[in-house]
Amino acid sequence: MSLSYELGKQGEKQAVAFLQENGYSILALNWRYRHKEIDIVAEYKDELHIVEVKTRTSAVWQSIDEIVGTAKQKNMIEAADAYMQQNDINKNVVFDIVYILQIAGKENIELIQNAFHAYDF
């Protein structure tokens, strides 16, 4: 397996632990709908959180659209809709990003809540 794949999987584990420590209930990991995937589906304060995890080893600043491109955002929105239909969920949906930066053996985890909205498209 590639180094970037392993980094991503490690980041997802770190993101799950971080979210749980902050009161999130994890409902699903790597949930798939057709060719679309949601890294983490969680519940927090009676809202459904669709979470994309991004793990980086370079501290280059990026905008939200650079971290999670518009095509990926659209895929996450479509997958979230399918998840809600399949699980008969009627809650407010929040799209979050857990951004993990690993440099020189140190890591910084940032939760970007409401990173984008379904009505943006």
Buried (B, 14 or more C-beta within 10 A) or exposed (E): EEEEEEBBBBBBEBBBEBBEEEEBEBBBBEBEBEEBBBBBBBBBEEEBBBBBBBBBEEEEEEEBEEBBEEEBBBBBBBBBBBBBEEEEBEEEBBBBBBBBBBEEEEBEBEBBEEBBEBEEE
